[in-house]
Amino acid sequence: MLGKQDIDNLKAYVAGGTGQNVAESTVLLHVSHSNLDAKFYELRFDKHMNIESLKMTIEFLKMSIEFLKMTIESLKMSIESLKVKLSFHCGTNASAMMLQLLDESGTVVAMMADDSKMLGFFSPYSGYTIHIIDTDPQSASVGGWLEDTSLVDKYRMPDEEYGKKENTYSLQYTNRVVGISLVDKYRMPDEEYGKKENTYRRWKADKIATDPEWTLEKEIAMNKGVEYVPPPPKQSDPDFMKAEASSISVGQRCSVDPGDRRGEVKFVGNGIDGLPMGFWIGICYDEPLGKNDGNLKGKKYFDAPHGFGAFVRPDKVKCSR
């Protein structure tokens, strides 16, 4: 059974207001924890409770009213049993708790280390903070285990098992990449499209009928009001610039236009995969002014540091005698 003093303290706690309308023996304190980011504000405590009761009350305030009533009845349990029960709620064993009383500026005003003392002995005021220090290195709250969900191992389905499932994002993405559409799209037959007016295909056909040498680039130049310069014809002569290349030898020092870029001739030849037909000169510049290392399309033509090598036409190279 609860004594009269217990009943009076409980009434004072329940009936206390949110401002200064609190019982004389009641104090409003904040509570923090060494291992938790969460902080509890303005929890009500009776100054006349001892430190062991204070530890229990911290847990009582987090419980529902129904559970609070059951807990009040369980105050007669042994301290050993109570500590076991508290460990399931806050992750800190009562024997591992060290309590500090902090003022409103966060300064420690008392170490509440004597479990036999009343809370009022340490002269707390509303707005002060009780900080719980967990001294148990094996506590469940160490390292954020009670708050940081990223520390919890999560189930990851093996790739082989995931690959057997249908309608997954991975399957849909793969299907789109390889060109398998998951949704049938309407494609207008060419015959029907050809009958339509104001299409790009018909517009292009009309342009070519008027000008057989018409190109989209030429149309853009005309719209801008600038002179159209057609691109040079694709080189088809494998001996293009052979005469110019005949006067250049591997090992010669040279300068390359434009910009008078200095370097050494490393290659002279034609039939280079990836470049237009004709003769080319491979240069290793003195500075990183090139585009490669003498390798083109997987074939090595000469050696040069990466970014120092380049292929240029013979008419751009001037060699020293």
ZIWOCOR-V369959 format. One record per pair of residues at least 24 apart in sequence whose ideal C-beta (glycine too) atoms are under 10 Angstrom apart, sorted by sequence separation. I is the first residue (numbers start at 0). J is the second residue. If there is no record, write none. Layout:
I:J
I:J
//
This chain:
17:41
22:46
24:48
100:124
102:126
103:127
244:268
260:284
261:285
262:286
271:295
272:296
273:297
283:307
284:308
28:53
32:57
102:127
103:128
105:130
244:269
255:280
260:285
261:286
271:296
272:297
273:298
282:307
283:308
284:309
30:56
55:81
58:84
62:88
101:127
102:128
260:286
262:288
272:298
282:308
283:309
30:57
51:78
54:81
55:82
58:85
61:88
100:127
101:128
253:280
255:282
261:288
262:289
266:293
271:298
281:308
282:309
15:43
54:82
57:85
61:89
100:128
101:129
241:269
254:282
260:288
265:293
272:300
281:309
282:310
28:57
55:84
58:87
59:88
99:128
100:129
101:130
240:269
251:280
253:282
255:284
260:289
271:300
280:309
281:310
282:311
12:42
13:43
30:60
51:81
55:85
58:88
99:129
100:130
239:269
258:288
279:309
280:310
281:311
12:43
51:82
54:85
57:88
58:89
98:129
99:130
238:269
247:278
249:280
253:284
279:310
280:311
11:43
12:44
57:89
98:130
99:131
237:269
249:281
268:300
279:311
280:312
12:45
97:130
98:131
99:132
236:269
237:270
244:277
245:278
247:280
252:285
255:288
268:301
279:312
280:313
282:315
11:45
57:91
97:131
98:132
243:277
244:278
255:289
266:300
267:301
278:312
279:313
280:314
282:316
54:89
58:93
96:131
97:132
243:278
244:279
265:300
266:301
277:312
278:313
280:315
8:44
9:45
78:114
95:131
96:132
97:133
239:275
241:277
242:278
244:280
265:301
266:302
274:310
277:313
278:314
280:316
8:45
54:91
95:132
96:133
97:134
239:276
240:277
241:278
243:280
264:301
265:302
266:303
273:310
275:312
7:45
8:46
55:93
95:133
96:134
238:276
239:277
240:278
263:301
265:303
274:312
280:318
8:47
54:93
57:96
95:134
96:135
236:275
237:276
238:277
239:278
240:279
271:310
5:45
8:48
91:131
94:134
95:135
234:274
235:275
236:276
237:277
238:278
239:279
240:280
263:303
4:45
57:98
91:132
92:133
94:135
95:136
234:275
235:276
236:277
237:278
262:303
51:93
54:96
89:131
91:133
92:134
95:137
233:275
234:276
235:277
265:307
266:308
4:47
50:93
53:96
90:133
91:134
92:135
95:138
233:276
234:277
265:308
8:52
12:56
54:98
89:133
91:135
231:275
263:307
265:309
266:310
51:96
53:98
90:135
92:137
262:307
50:96
92:138
262:308
267:313
12:59
91:138
92:139
262:309
12:60
50:98
90:138
91:139
86:135
89:138
90:139
91:140
260:309
262:311
267:316
89:139
90:140
91:141
13:64
89:140
90:141
260:311
86:138
87:139
249:301
264:316
86:139
13:67
35:89
90:144
91:145
255:309
262:316
264:318
34:89
35:90
90:145
256:311
260:315
263:318
34:90
35:91
89:145
255:311
32:89
34:91
54:111
255:312
9:67
32:90
33:91
53:111
253:311
256:314
257:315
259:317
261:319
9:68
32:91
256:315
54:114
255:315
256:316
50:111
53:114
254:315
255:316
256:317
9:71
49:111
50:112
52:114
56:118
253:315
254:316
255:317
33:96
50:113
51:114
253:316
254:317
32:96
33:97
49:113
50:114
51:115
53:117
253:317
254:318
6:71
49:114
50:115
51:116
52:117
53:118
251:316
252:317
253:318
254:319
5:71
33:99
49:115
50:116
52:118
247:313
251:317
252:318
253:319
49:116
50:117
246:313
251:318
252:319
30:98
31:99
49:117
50:118
244:312
245:313
250:318
251:319
252:320
5:74
48:117
49:118
243:312
244:313
247:316
251:320
1:71
31:101
47:117
48:118
49:119
50:120
53:123
243:313
244:314
246:316
247:317
248:318
1:72
46:117
47:118
48:119
49:120
50:121
242:313
243:314
247:318
0:72
28:100
29:101
45:117
46:118
47:119
57:129
240:312
241:313
243:315
244:316
246:318
1:74
28:101
45:118
46:119
47:120
239:312
240:313
243:316
1:75
29:103
31:105
44:118
45:119
46:120
57:131
239:313
240:314
246:320
0:75
44:119
46:121
54:129
46:122
53:129
46:123
54:131
44:123
50:129
44:125
43:125
41:125
41:126
44:129
40:126
42:128
42:129
40:128
39:128
28:118
38:128
39:129
26:118
38:130
26:119
24:118
24:119
28:123
26:122
27:123
28:124
29:125
35:131
26:123
27:124
28:125
29:126
31:128
32:129
33:130
34:131
26:124
27:125
28:126
29:127
30:128
31:129
32:130
33:131
34:132
35:133
26:125
27:126
28:127
29:128
30:129
31:130
32:131
33:132
34:133
25:125
26:126
27:127
28:128
29:129
30:130
31:131
32:132
33:133
26:127
28:129
29:130
30:131
31:132
32:133
33:134
34:135
21:125
34:138
33:138
34:139
35:140
19:125
34:140
18:125
33:140
34:141
36:143
32:140
33:141
34:142
35:143
37:145
34:143
36:145
37:146
34:144
35:145
36:146
34:145
35:146
36:147
34:146
32:145
32:146
//
